[in-house]
Amino acid sequence: MQMFKSPILSVRRLSVFGAFFLLWLSTATLSAQSNLERYYYFQGARIPLSVNTQLIAARFDASVPVAAQKQLATNIDALENFDLRAELPAVNLVFLPVRAGRNPIAAAEQFGAQSGVQFVSPVYDVGIMQVAETGEFFARFKPNLAAAEIAAFNQQQGATQMDALPNADNVWILKPNVGNPLSARELANAYVEADMVEFAEPNFVLREIAPRPLTPPLRAPELAPNDTAFQAHLQWGLQNTGIFQSAIPGADMNAVNAWNVTQGANDIVIAVIDEGVDATHPDLAGKVLPGWNTLANNNNAAPVNNDYHGTAVAGVAAANSDNAMGIAGVCWNCKILPVKVAQRDPQGNWVTTTAALASGINWAWQHGADVLNNSWTAIYSDLILNAIVAARFSGRDGYGSTVVFAAGNANADKVSFPADQNAYIIAVGASNWCDQRKAPLGNACNNNNASWGSNYGSALDLVAPGEAIYTTCYGSQYCQLAQDGNKYQYFSGTSFAAPFVSGAVGLLYSLNSSLQPDKIQQLLQRGAKDLGVAGRDNETGYGRLDAYKSIAQLFNLSVSVTDNRALARVGEKLTYTLAYANTGSAAINNVVLQVTLPAHTTYFNSTPAFTPQGGGVYTLNLGMLASNATGSVTLRAQTQPSSAGQKMTLNATIASSFPEANTADNVAADTTLGIQSQNYLPLIVR
């Protein structure tokens, strides 16, 4: 990415009158204003930025060797030992340490004034993220503005409009002109405050400094090494048999029952928007599609170094299954679309940019992803939110792609962005093997792992297993103690709860690919096992993921019976019309209609013919019923001499091998009263 050289100044207060006139700009020095509010805009509101007092971020000219970089740092007394730097190769930045008690803004100004330094930024602390500016920002101009007006405004602000952001809708990359005292962040703010744009924001670099939670050793029975993980009951999230400490049998996603309905379809695609997926892993080989790398803007979506995260997430969602090795994925036959949006630095921290994240979401839905799994959190960003909205409403040829996000691991009472954007995404928290929200408690239900807790709050949809999840592994640092040839490992976090849900969404789409995301969200909410307080609560949302019961929400058979008469004489034929329907959202196989003839009658005929089962029971195999399919059949029964004065009730049921969430309308009955003769009133038996 070509950047410009300009010292970073603090926020100036801008007053913009009219479309193109900047009337006033403070000229106070950067260091004098280091304590002023720094901010950017999200959804029209200011998001404050807290300056990190220990770091600045820098990008050197490509021709400057490391030894010369060190000398440049040594020239600035406010900077600490250059050897303590943190390199972020994925974004070509270096984080340099600032001496205790020194002003990081002044240090940035001094360092950026040197030849050979291409760009300098303060570092901000935003939650678990260290955030740095870059020399560019993004803007989507209001659609009523003419190109000439936009060009004139850019010129007035001292900004150059570069290319359109790849995969985004009418979003432009801009950068300050050389010599402009305003940073890209300040210019983005000016564009918002001038009311020229739908949104504008800097391209921030994000460095996640909170370690992803790993799992301490498990107190599990000794296992035969040749057993597969599922057979050995290591995958408690799929089938919890209670072998781990204090685990409650059945506190799982009910995968086995779901697989009896569907194992997934190979035309359903789950995008793993993460740090790359190891397509050569034996439990992923053959099902990883060609992907994209939004950091490098190329098709190399493979992980590097210790980028284990995406490979582990992909295994949970859709590992090769029923192959007598390794693990089972939730959606056996779903394909994986790897979208690399981040990379770890040498210290093991997750590094990305807001542009890479947004582009990854856009690329995924534009390249056929049915489900977008996002096991990450970010800072507030209109760019990212716009990509999510586009996926939600434009993916899957207009049906919309389902977007799944992890809630975060900070034990906070509010789920992190973007998971808090609940109108567009499914927010997933983590449960433990006792069917509770994973909390930072050193007790048996939480695997004695007090290092993390699942975020919760009003935007949470549901929870899924998230502690000690056995899955595919990549990278020597995290797999060196792994089992089965260093290819599998235990991981923990809402990062691994989310792909359980993404896999379940894949199963739902396998049964009906026309479902829209709001329907998917409803199916998961209604199918979830209620935990804690009755009904939805902030701790666990609608409850713990239950794939089988969510699938059951797709199916609903119904039957009704009428014969259009209340009285019948001896020897008459009763003609029953049985109307049936599949009012669910998916086709149902092996549908059978069953009737029990009324007492005091005999079977006469039917259209089509029913099959006698004995004892007055007759069945009709309807085969497969498509969604919203309806039909009717006719059955006739003849009254016998004993029917005089008796109630004659025909009972009908409809059923299939598929589950149904509500079977109340699967039964129907119709009653006729027998008459002794034409000359007498009916004798009603009470």
Secondary structure, 3 states (H helix, E strand, C coil): CCCCCCCCCCCCCCEEECCCEEEECCCCCCHHHCCCCEEEEECCEEEEEEEEEEEEEEEECCCCCHHHHHHHHHCCCCECCHHHCEEECCCCEEEEEECCCCCHHHHHHHHHCCCCEEEEEEEEEECCEEEECCCCEEEEECCCCCHHHHHHHHHHHCEEEEEECCCCCCCEEEEECCCCCCCHHHHHHHHHHCCCEEEEEECCEEEECCCCCECCCCCCCCCCCCCCCCCCCCCCCCCCCCCCCCCCCCCCCCHHHHHCCCCCCCCCEEEEEECCCCCCCCCCCCCECCCEECCCCECCCCCCCCCCHHHHHHHHHHCCCCCCCCCCCCCCCCEEEEEECCEECCCCCEEEEHHHHHHHHHHHHHCCCCEEEECCCCCCCHHHHHHHHHHHHHCHHHCCCEEEEECCCECCCCCCCCCCCCCCCEEEEEECCCCCECCCCCCHHHCCCCCCECCCCCCCCEEEECCCEEEECCCHHHHCCCECCCCEEEECCHHHHHHHHHHHHHHHHHHCCCCCHHHHHHHHHHHCECCCCCCCECCCECCECCHHHHHHCCCCEEEEEECCCCEEECCCEEEEEEEEEECCCCCEEEEEEEEECCCCEEEEEEECCCEEEECCEEEEEEEEECCCCEEEEEEEEEECHHHCCCEEEEEEEEECCCCCCCCCCCEEEEEEEEECCCCCCCCCCC
